[in-house]
């Protein structure tokens, strides 16, 4: 799966700039908090998939809930990519073998590698793995983009309401 992202960077940068201005912070001030936010969003996504909950018979949340959580991760990935001045037109999903819970563990490892090196290479690897996780969760590029657009609008609405 290939996912077009260059237009998403523009939307994300506009949202980031608005939030930074409204809250009196800068991109640099918030980098480590946005890194932590990405990990939290990945964890919230894992929780909604319930893929690790061997002790429970309850199935995953509805696909729209999973898509919204997934879009939250895209939000922070894009924000961190803006820090690196990434100008990629699109990225391709990494093929991920193994179970869903193993895929999440791999994403955490790649996120930590990215946080340590803050290079375009480690960023692209993380983003492509996250897209691969999306494929493993049954998502495709159009769905991901649609939910990103919805979430971006929801985040603007939240800022309008002094969230």
Order of alpha helices (4+ residues) and beta strands (2+ residues): beta-alpha-alpha-alpha-beta-alpha-alpha-alpha
